[in-house]
């Protein structure tokens, strides 16, 4: 594939290595459970059978997605109660392959991390789960307007390190607990749920010169043992957004971050007005950097918010009620594109940087003294 640069030149993009075993093994059923019921956006429950015979994934996921829609016998209604036991279904073969690729991925060594001051280290959590069709979705937050930096922006749960001893995954899990109430310790996660750490991605550089390591994890919901009942709403991982940091919690179709347009809607869903993607090139430290702008539909899902009546609820209410989409862009958009490239083993349909992460820009920042300068300016911002 040829990649367009800012100046119109093109460079060859090498294909990502596909380390997946072609015949996926059987995995337990799961229950999608990353949302709360604090605020409902046009939601109706649709029962679905979990007795689905295994399907051989075709060569492209678009074909698989269309096949899923064609074969589905769901009643055409709106649905996004993905914490509901009735929504349990196994990962489809396409999603299993994506999870396996992420498990196998090893990022290049990044020795600079150990030399960074604690206040220049950060991590974000890419929390994946499967919807009622076995497709992967990712949990995203809308930052509160009261925050000093990147207020009102879509972001992955995450933040800065507290100590030099924290690993990126520990940072991401702690911040996810503080922001959306995801238990920091695995032993405190209610059954049948469990979180599997999959991999790290190459680091990114925030505009504040904080180095951010994305951590990919998968939320399992194991099948109940014989004689046990399926989990109910009260036993799920309801988000509890911290109103001082998070205005809303929503989800996005993971595979769609490789596409230039919305994927076909699921049965009973209607896409809101507007488009899925636009983008542009900018120059950052003399390096061409692609800005991805994704407009995620939220009209067919449940969006979790802080307690009703709080200022942050009102700040995002009009965004949903009027537009029906949330904008995911900047570093978060770049992170999602790279994560999807690794997971699905295919290039994006849109123009993009050929490499993964911001390693080249981080190298320039280290050489020009940006980290030392930023570390001496007082408390850093994510």
C-alpha positions, 0 to 999 in steps of 0.5 A: 500500500502507498501512504500519502504524506503531507507534501504529496509524496508516497511511501510504501507501508509494510503489511503487519505480521499476522501471528494468529492461528487460523483455527480459533479455539472455543471460548466461553460465552461472555456478557458485554458489561461496560455501561451504566444506566445513569442516562438512557438514550433511546434504548429497548432490549432485544432478546437474542439466542446464544445457541449460534453455530460457529461460522467460518469467517470470510476473507474480509470482515465487511463480508462477515458483518453483512453476513451477520446482518443477513442471517440475524432474525432479531426483531428490528428494534433499538438495543444497546443493553450490553450489560444484559445477560440476554445479550451474551454471545461468543466472540465471532471468528473475526473477533477471536482472530483480532484478540489473538493478534493482540495477545501475540503482539510485542511492541519494540523496546522503549528504554526511554520510559525508565529515564522519564520523570514520573510526571512525564509518564502516563498510560491509557486503557483500551478496554475491549468487549464483545457485543451481542453479535460477537463484534468488538467494541471499545469503552471511551469517555468524554472528559469533563469540561472542568478539566484544565487540559483537553476538556470536553474531548473524547479520551480513553480511561487513563492518566499520569503515573503516581510513582516510578514503580508503577507499570503502564498497565497499573497506571491505566487500571488505577486511572480507570478506577478513578474515572469510571469505577472499574475495579483496580484489583482483579479480585474485586471484579464481580463474577463472571467478569474478568479482565485479561491484559493483552498487550502494550502499544508503542508509546504516543506523545501528548501535546503537553510532552507527556509520554503515553503508553496504551494498554490493551485489555479484554473484558471476559464474561465466562459462561455460568457453571452448571446449575448457576444462573446467568448474571443479571444487571445488579451483578455487572460492571456498571460505570460510575463516572467521576463527575470531576473528570468524566462527563460521559462513558460510551462505546465505539465499534473497534473495527470501524476505526479502520474504515472511512465510513460507518459500518452497516448498522446492526438490525434495528439500528439507524445511523444518525445524521453526519459522517463517520470520518474526516482527517488532515495532516499537520506538521509536529516537530517537523514530522507529518502527523495525521489527525483522525476525526471519527464521529461515533454514533451514540443514538443506538446505545446507552451512554453513562453519565454522572448523577443527573442534575450535575453540571457535566450531564448538561454539558454533553446532553445537547451533543447526544440529543442534537447530533447523535455522535461523539467526536473521537480525535487527536491522540485518541483517534491515532491510538484507536487506528493503531490498535485496530491495525494490529488487531485486524492485520490490515491497513486503514482505508484512510490516509495514515502514518506508516509507523505505529505510535509516536516513537519518531516524534518522541525521539525528536522531543528527547533530542531537543530537550522538551522533556527536561524543559517540561519537567521543570515547569511544574505539574504536568497535564495529561 
